[in-house]
Amino acid sequence: MRPEARMTVDEYLEAAPEPQRSTLRELRETLREILPGAVEGLYYGIPAFEVDGRAVAGYAYHKHHCGYYPHSEAVLARLAGELDGYDRSKGTLRFRVDEPLPRALVARLVEARLAELDA
């Protein structure tokens, strides 16, 4: 077992440098509001929210950006028109270390992932 696998989400965030820590704490609160019944934990070493045992939304800090992980390439592809201005790859949406994702965008990302899981 990797050492970070035993880490808690609080410990993960505490280890993050500023401004990433504050930015991700705000994202975490947004996700808690949007997904009140979700289970929060570390999923592949990064904080994530799970619904019915399946990852819905994850996030991480990096040196020059923060990342949002919908745990699905299809979600980012489906919402590509709403993601202008953000750098992204197959399964990662990158955003500034000092600017949390807008709540409305996070809600759309979560909604798209939940719809995918329900299908």
PyMOL commands that set and color helices and strands:
alter all, ss='L'
color gray80, all
select helices_A, chain A and resi 3-6+9-15+20-34+73-78+80-82+103-118
alter helices_A, ss='H'
color red, helices_A
select strands_A, chain A and resi 39-43+46-51+54-61+66-69+87-88+93-95
alter strands_A, ss='S'
color yellow, strands_A
deselect
rebuild
show_as cartoon
